[in-house]
Amino acid sequence: MEIKGKLKSFGANVLGQWRNYGNHTAARHINTVYAVYKIKTWPPGKFVSAFFLKRNAFRNGRITDTVPMVLIGTSATKKECADWTKDNLDNIFECIPITQVPSWVSDGDDKHRNGKVDPGTYKIKIEELVYEVEVLKRSFADLAVQYECSYGNIYAKYTRHKKRLENGHASSRDNRSAKPMDINDIHYEREQLGKSWQQLAVEYETSYQNIYLFYKRHKSKLGLSSTLSG
């Protein structure tokens, strides 16, 4: 295809195209966006959203051409689309991995999710995610790269878990500790004896993530004499 002029990149703000059409719900599921000249086959992904548009080409600041295009957003990652990309390479203008979800997508949008987990999050262990966010202070953007999913996937899983804790849905029995854990004992060992999470994990024969989460969940019960099983 001969194009008179130069096409501008859609860039990292490409999800704004879905916003322009009022499709905020679709944008929450998108991990990768492809701008293509024509479609041979649809990319992989449990969720795919596409629409047609016209992209202006410029030369010396003036519009010199108008090119029909298709923007395709998929829940699959760039890595998962590798084979599809090879088959459609001649028709692809740009591939844009979504590494950070815009605020207009993430803020207050949980009600649109119907309780479903975003594609790509099923491999993430929530104990490890909470430990990395709250103890290691890692950013959602860094974790999105590590887990090969979008910023939105990480953010949604973490906030969903925190809401479950607030509503009392998470059970301490999920921690799978080999020994009963008492919040008062753990608090004493942490604050008075200065033991680390790793030392406590060894003592209770569990992981440092589990002992840390147990403390976070039950610290409001400090002063009570009842023993909580891990």
N, C-alpha and C positions, 0 to 999 in steps of 0.2 A: 504494500500500500504506500503510495507516494503522498506525503503530507507537506503542504506548502507552509513552512514555518516550523516553530518549535512548540511542542506540547508541554505545559507545566505539570510537574509532579503533583499528585493528590496529597502525598505526604502523610505525616502522622495524624493529621486532623481529618482523615478521610471519613470517619464515622459521622462527621457533621453532615455528610450527604444524606445519611439516613435520618438525621435530625430534621433536615429541611423538608423531608416528606412526612414528618411526624411519627416515624417508626422507631420509637425509643426502645420498645420491647425487643425488636430484632437486633438492635445494636448491642444489647447485653449478652447475646449469645455468640457474637462474632469474635473469632481469634485471628483470622487472616482475611485480608481483602485483596482481590485481584481486579485490576482494570484491564479489560481485554477488548480487542477490536471485534471479535466474533466468538461464538461459542461452538465448540465441537462436542464436548461432553461436560457435564456438571462436575465440579470438584468433589472430593470426598467430604464427609462430615454429616453428623446427625441433623444438623440445622444448616440450611443454605438460604440466603436471601439475595435477590438480584433485581436490578432495575436498569433500564436503558436511559442514556442521556447523550448529550452532544457536548464535546469538549472543544473549546476554541484553541486554535494554534496562532502563535504570535511571531511577528518579525519586526524589529525596530519599534516595539511598543504598539504595533497595530495588528488587528485581527486579520489574518491572511487565509484562514481555512477553518472549517467546522467539521469535526470528525465524530461520527457515531461511535459510541462505546457502550460497554456493559460493565457495571460495577457488581462484583460478586463477593458477598461476605459469607464465610463458612466457619463453622465451629471447629473445624480441623486446624491443626497447627501447620506452619510452613513445612515442617519436617514430614508430617503425614501426607502432605500434598506433593511430595517430591516427584513421584512417578507421573502424576497428573500434569505437573509443571513441564516435565520433559516432553510429554505428548502434545502440549499446547504452546510450546515456547514461542513459535512464530506469531501467535496471536496475542501474547501477553505484553501490555505496555508497562505495567508496574505491579509488583507484589509488595504488600504492606502488612507485616506482622503487627498485631495490636498488642503493644507491651504495656500500655497504660490507658485505662478506661477514663473518659472525660467525666467531670463532676456531674454533668447533666444526665449521665447514664447511671452513675452509682448512687447518687444522693436520693434517698427515699424511694428507691425503685424496687425494694424487696417484695412489695405487694404484687408485683407483676410476675413473680417467679413461680408462683403456685407450688412452693416447696420443693421444686426440682433442683438437683445439683447440676451445675454447669458442666458441659463436656470437658474432660481433661482433669477434673478435680478428684476423681475416684481413686487415684494412686496416692494422694496426699494423706498422710497420717496426721490427724488433727493434733495429737500430742506433740509431734515434732514441729508442726506449724506454730502452735502456741508458744513452745519453748523458744523457737527462733525469733518470733516477733517480740515477746515480752522479756525474755532473758538476754538473748544475743542482740536485741534491738535492730534486727535486719529489716530493711524496707520491703514493702510489697512488690516493688519493681524488681529488686534483686531476686526475691523468691520466685517471681514469675519466670525469670530466666532459668533459675535452677530447676523448676518443675516443668518447664517447657509448656506453659500455658499463659493465659493473659493475666494482666493486673486484676481485671474484674473477677476472674476465677478465684484468685487468692483472697481478694478483699471480701468476696461474697461468702466463701467458706469460713473465714475467720469470724466475720460479724454474725453469721448464722449460728456458729458455735457459741459465741458470747451471749446471744439472745437466749439460747437454750439454757445456758447456765443461770441467767437471770430469772428465767421462768421455772427453775428447779427441775428441768428435764434430764440433766446429765447425772448419772449415778456413780458414786465412788467405787462401786463394785467393778466398773469398767477398767479400773486401774490394774487389776490382776496382781496385787501384791501378795507375796507368799506369807506375810505376817500381818496381823491386825494393825491398823494405823490409828493412832489417837492424835487429834489435832493439838491437844494441850502438850503432849509429849514432844511432838515435832516442833511446835513453837518454842518450847524450852530449849531443845537441842540447837535450834537455829539461833535464837537470840541470846541465850545464856552461855551455851557451850561453843557457839561459833562454828557449828558443823556446816559444811557445804551441802548443796543438793546431791552431789555425787556421793559424798560420804553417807548421807541418809539413804540414798538408793541402795547402796551396798548393804547397809544395816537391815533394811526392810526387804531386801532381795527383790527389787523391782527396778525400773528405769528411772533416770533422773527426771524425765518428762512427767512420769506418773506421780512421783512424790511431789513435784512442783505443782502439778494441777490439783492434787489432793489438797494441798495447803491453800491454794487460791480459792477452791470451792468451799472449804469448811472453816476458813479463818474467822468468819462471822460467829462461829460457835465457840470461840475461845472462852474458857471459864466454865463450860459445861463438863460434867464428869462422865458422860456416856462415851463409850468406845465405838468408833466407826470402823467397820471391817473394810479392808482394801481388797 
